[in-house]
Amino acid sequence: MNCKNTLRILAASLLFPASLLASPGPETEALYQQHCASCHGSDRLGGMGPALLPENLSRLKKPEAETTIRSGRPATQMPAFADVLGSESITALADYIYRPPASPATWGQAEIHDSHLLPHPQGTLPDEPVYEADMMNLFLVVEIGDHHVTLLDGDRMEPIHRFPSRYALHGGPKYSPDGRYVYFGSRDGWITKYDLYNLKVVAEVRAGINMRNIAVSADGKYVMAANYLPHTLVLFEATNLELMDIIPVENDAGDSSRGSAVYAAPPRDSFIAALKDIPEAWEITVRDGEASIRRMQIDTLLDDFFFDPGYKHVIGAARDGKRGYVINLDTGNTVAKLPLPGMPHLGSGITWEYQGTRVMATPHFRTGAVSIIDMDNWEVIKTLETQGPGFFMRSHENSRYAWVDVFFGPNKDKVHVIDKQTLKIVKTLQPAPGKVAAHVEFDRYGEKLLLSIWDKDGAVIVYDADTLEEEKRIPMNKPSGKYNVWNKINYEEGTSH
């Protein structure tokens, strides 16, 4: 590691944002240290169990946390404390873990190095798969119900292997360019490199305390993580996840920001980073282990990004949930503003050819609509009314249909099928009444697709992509995302990147 990177890493170690509140009583602190610290860390930064800090618990309401302390969490190592602790003690512990720490925490060079694990370093395992399958038509299904991942044969639509994951995977797994390795990122900051040939973990490292997502460079040499806590981007060498650089996320004035997300931009041989609290987007280029940053100024804060197929433009959703900004990545200039009321989920956008032009389509978080945009003149050409706000949208180059779920609201068990040439909803499915149906992913050929039923007693449903007929159901524990190797490494136009 060169001197420049070392100085940058040491500086970034000091950037963890501190928010101080009154400390809880010593009795609650003692309860935590006695019953929780062995798994969650004496400083609540996590260990075998997840970090217990307000930012990491943002999706868990306090009453649900009390229930978890009282009753445990099935299929995990979280025990029940109802027979050990009284109701008042359980409530006090729940209050305690939702308080910011009394002193600033750090996660820098030393902590990252100490977390580094090498169960099977790359180069020590055989170079042939231990099973027979089309390695380009594999799916990974993330089961959030009990924090496992299922490897699925995309030809036979049958599970090959199931293995435990880190707590709360987020941002979707990323594959190496040859499809052999997959990298997972967890909200707790863990990056796991997994060998799909040998079904074993190669390396792990904890990049931060609260991580948003990871990206793998187009050449497969680097992995970058974007953190909420601390405010850093962290660069790793991809082979065995060795730390290369920690980049403080701050502007020229020294204002600090959470890293909202990081993406690989293959045609540009770079990474693009979205910032949560500073009106900038960054392009990061790595040469000979050196990361250089190009800052693009934006006149608003952006929450989500979508890229055109050539990575010439990035489309960001304004924080006010009403507009999208189109930014030319070569000049850094905003070239268009799109009327997109209802907070578009641009990270789930897709594109296709329509009447001689390329269009993009995106669902919305806050309104029942899909916006379809002409990417030549950046105009909204149609807004489809759906039965509620959606989250995921998918298609495939070889399919005439696009699928969008109704993730929020009373119709969360519905899924719409859109004809990409008529721009009309041609079918609405309700595969499991009362249960959330979401996140379609096609096989490599666009002939079959998978749909998740997000329930503890859920399933992945296999559909014929042409007839739209259900073929089979594979029982799973709250399956969320499904990721096809071919589609992800080839940036298939119907799959989010």
N, C-alpha and C positions, 0 to 999 in steps of 0.2 A: 504494500500500500504506500503511495507516495505522500510527501509532506503536505501537499495541498489538500488531499482527501482526509488525512489525519486531523488537520486543523479544522476542517469543515465538520467532521464527525464530533470532535470534542465540543465545538460550539453548539451543535445541534442538541447535544446531550442536556444542555441547560435550558432548552426552549419549552419544556413541558409546562403548559399553562397551569397556574395555581388559582384555585378558587376556594377561599377559606370561609368556613362556617364554624359555629361553636362546636366544640368537641362533645361527643356523647359522654355519659357518665362512665366512671371506671368499671362499674359492674357490667355494663354492656360490652365494653372493650374486653373484659376478662372472659365473658361468655363467648365472644367471637374467637379469641385466642384458644380457648379450650376446645370448642366444638367445630370450628370452621377453618382455622388457619392452616391445618395440616394439608388440606386440599386446595384452598383458595389463596394461600399465602398470607403471612403475617401482616403484610402491607396491603392486602386485598388486590394485588396485581395479578393473581391467578397462579396456578401451578397445575396439578392434576385436574383441578376443577377450573371453571372460567373465572375471569376477573370479576370482582364485585364492586364496581364503581358506578356512579350514576350514568355516565355515558355508555357503559357496556350494558346497562340494564334498561336502556331506553324503550325497548320493545316488551318489557315485562312490567306489568303494573304491580304496584306494591301489594295489593290483596293477593295477587297470584304468587308473589314471592313468599308471602306468609304461608300460603297453601303448600308451596314446595318445601319450605322448612318443616312444616308440620307433617306432611305426608310423604316427602321424598319425591323422587322422579323415577318412574319405571324405566327399566332397561338402561339405567345409568348407575354410577357408584354413589349417587346422592341418596343418603339414608333418610328415614323419617325420624323426627325428633319429638313427636307428640308424647311419647312415653318418657322422655328425658327432660323436656322443658315445658314450663307452664305457658299459658296463652299470653301473659304479659311479657314473658321473656322472648317469645317468638316475635311478637309485635315490635319489641325493642330492637331485636336483631335486624328485622326488616327495615326499620327506620334508620338504623346505623349504616347499612350497606348502600342506602340512597343518599348519604351525606358525602360531599367531596372530602378527600383526605385532609387531615389537619395541617399537613406540610406538603410541599410540592414533591411529586414523584418524578423520577427520571427513568428514561429507557434509551440508553445511548450505546456506545461502542462496547463497554464492558458487559452490559446486560445482554446484548445481542450475542456476543461471543460466548457467554456462559450458557446461553440457551441452545447452542448449536449441537445437534444430534446427528450421528452418522451410523445408522443401523446396518446399512448395506451400501457403502460408497459406490458411485458409478464406476463401472469397470470390473467389479468383483462378482457380478452375476452373469449367467449365460446369456448369449445374444440371440437365442431362439425362444419363442413363446412356449410355455409349458402346457398349452392347450391349443386346440385347432379351431380357428375362426377367421373370418375376414377381418383383419386388424383395422381396416379403414371403415368398417361398418359396425364398430362397437359403440355402445352407449354407456355413459356413466349416469346413474340415477341417484341423486342426492335425497336420502330419506331423513328428513329433519325430525321425524317423530322420535327416533332413538339415536340420531347422530351416526348413521351408517351410510355407506355408498354401495350400490349394487352395480356390478359390471354385467351388461346385458349383450347377448349375441343379437345383432341387428338383422341377421338373416333368418334365424330360427325363432327370434323373439323369446329367448329363454335365458334365465340368469346363469352366468358362468361362475361368479364369485361374489361374496358380500364381505365387507370389511369395515371396521370402525373408523370414524373420522374424528377430527378435532371438533370442539363444541362450536356450533353455529357457523357452518361454512357460509361464505358470502361472496357475491360477485361472479360466481360461476368458475368452474375449473378451467385451466388453460393448458393446452397441449404443446409439447415440443414439436418442431416442424415435421419430424418423421412420424409423429403419433405414438412413439413408444412410451414416453413419459408424460405424466400429467401432474400439474401443480395446483394444489388447493390452498385457498386462503380463508382463514377463520376471522370472525369479528374480534377475537382475542389476540389477533396479531400473529398467529402461527402460520407459517408456510410449510406445506408438506409436499415433497417430491416423491411420486409413486411410480414404480416400474410396472407397466401393464403387461410386459412379457412374463415377468417372474412373480407378479402379484405380491410385491414387497415394497415397503417404504425404503427409499434410498437415503433421504436426508430430511431434516426438519430444522427450522430456526424460527425464533419469535422476533418479528420485525418491529413490533410496537405493542401497545396496550389495547388500543382500539383501532382496528384496521378496516379500511373500506374495501379495498380490492387489490388484486395483483395483475400484472401484465408480463408477458414473455416476449422478448424482442423477436423480430422477424427471422433473424439468423439463429435463434435458439441459444444465444450466448449469455443473455442477461435476464434477470427477473427483477422487476421493480414493484415495490409496495407503496400504497398511499395510506397514510395514517390520519385519523382524527386526533389521537393521543399517542405520542406527542405530535406536534405539528411538523411532520417530516415526510419526505420521500426517501425510501431506502433502496439502494441498489445492491444486488447480489450477483455473483458469478453463478451461472445456472447449473454447472456440473454437480457440485455438492453444496450449493447454497452458502458459499463463503462470502462474508461481508466485504463489499468494495467501497461503498460511500454512503454517507447520511447527508441528505440535502435539507437544510432548514427551509420551511415553506414560509417565506416572508417577502415583502416588497422592498423597494429601495429605501423606503422610509423606516423600515424595521418593524412594520406591522405584521403580525403573525396570523396564519390561517390554518385551518384544518385542510387536509388533502381530501377533496371530495371523491376523486377517482383518478385512475391512471389507465391509459390505453396504449396498446402498440399500434403504430401507423406503418404497416409493412412497406408500402411504396415509398415512404419517406425515410425508412430506416431510422425511425425515432420513436419516442414515447410522447404522448400528449397528456398533460395533467390538467384536471379541472380543480379549481380552488373554491372552497366553501365561503370564505369570508373576505376575499380580496377580489376586486373586479379585474382579474387577469386570467388568461389561459397560458400554459407553458408548453413549449416544445423542448424536449430534452434529448440530446444526441450524445451517444457514448462512443468515444474513439480511444482505443488503447487503454481502456479502463477509466478514462476521464469523462465525466459528465459535464456537458456545457448546456446552459439554459438560455432559451430565447423567449422573452416575455411579450405577450400580446395583450395590449390594454383593451378593456371592454368597458362600456359605459353603464354596466349593470352587473349584478351578481347572477351567475348562472348555476342551475342546479343539476342539469343532466345534459349529456352530449349524444349526438348522432353524427356519423361521418358519411359523406358520399362515397361511392365505391372506389374512386380514385384517390381518396383522402386529400382532395384539393380544398374541400370545405368542411367545417364543423358547424353543426347546428346545435345551439344551446337553448335550454328552457330558462326563461327569466324567472327569478324568485317570486315575482308577483303572480305567477301562474297564468298570465294572459298572453304572453308573446314568446316567439322564438327568434333567436338572433343567428344569422348566417354569417360566418366569419371565414374569409379567405385565408387559408393557412400559409400561403406564400407571402402575402403582404401584411397579414395581421389585422386587416381592416374589416369592419362590419359592412357587408354588401347588401343585406336585406334584413327586414324585420317582418316576421310572420304573425298574423293574428291567430293565436292558438289558445283560446280561453279554456280553462278547465285543467291546467297543469299537465301538459303532454308528457308521457313517459317515453322520451326520445331514445333512451337506452334500449328500448324494445322495438324501435322502428325497423322497418324493412323497406326494400325497394323492388321495383320490377318495371318492365317495359310496357308502356300503355300508349297505343296509337302513335307510335313513332317517337315517343319521349320517355324519359325515365321519371318515374314518380316515387315518392316515399310516402309511407303511411305510418301513423302513430296513434295508439290509444291515449286516453286521458285518465288521470287519477280522480278528478273531481266532477266529471260530467260524463254522461253516457254518449260518447261520440268517438269516431275515428276520423282523423283529418287526413286527406290525401292531397299531396303537394306536388306541383310540377317543378322539377328540379332544374329546368332550363331558365324559367323566369321567376321562380320562387313565389308562385302564387298558389293559394289553396283552391283547388279545382272542385273539391267536393267534401262535404262533411256528412258522414254516415251516422245516423242515429242508432244507438245500441240500447240494450235494456239495462244499462248501468255502467259505471266507470270500469275501465279495464286496466290490466297490468301488463300482459304479455301478448305479443303478436308474432306469428311465424308463417313462413311459406317455404317454397323451394322453387328453384329455377324450372324444374320439370313438372310442377303442379300448376293447375289453373286456378287454384284456390289459395286464399289467405285465411288463417284462423285467428280469432281474437276472443279472449275470455271476458267474462263479466265478473271481475274479481271482487268487487265491493257492492254491498247493498243486498236487497232481498232476492235478486236474481243471480246471486253468485254461483249458482249451480248450472248456469247457462253458458254455452259457447256458440259464437256466431261463425258461420262459414261465408266468406265473401268471394264472389267471382271477380277475378282481377281484371277482366276485360269489360264487364258491364258495370263494375263498381257498385254492385248490389249485394245485399245479404240474401243468399239463396237457401240457407238452411240454418236453423237454430237447434242445437242439441241440448238435452238435459240428461246426461248419462247416469247421474246418481242424485236423485232429488234430495234437496236439503244439504248437500255437501259441495264444497267448493270444487269446481272443475277448472283447471288452469294449466298453462304452459305446454304448448304443443312443440314437439320437435320431430322433424322428418328423418327418415333414414337417408343414406348417402345418395340413393337413386331418386328420391322423391316419390317412391311407390307406397310406402307405409309411413304411418306417423304414430307418435305416442302422446297421450294426454293423461295428465295426473288428476287423481282424486285426492285432494289434500285433507286426509283424515287419518287418524290412528289406524283405523281399519280400512285404509284406502287401497288404491290400486293404480297401476299404469294400464291404460286401455290402449289396445292396438287397433288402429283403423286402416282400412284401405283408402289411400289418398285420392283415388279416382271415384269410387262408388260411394265413399263416405260411410260405408258399413263397418260396424264393429266386428272385429275378428276374435279377440280374446282379452281377458283381464288377468293381469299378473298381480297378485296381492302384495302390497308393500305398506310400510309404516310412514304415513304422511309424506309421500314422495313429492318433491318440489320440482327443481330443474332437472332436465335430461339433456345430455350433451353428446352429440354424435361426432366421432373423431374426424371423419372426412369433412363434414360441414364446417367444423370449427377451424381446422387447419387450412382449409381452402377459402375461408371467408365467404361461404355460400350466401347468395344475396337474400335468402329468406331467414337467415339466422343472425341473431344479434352478435356483434363483434366485441 
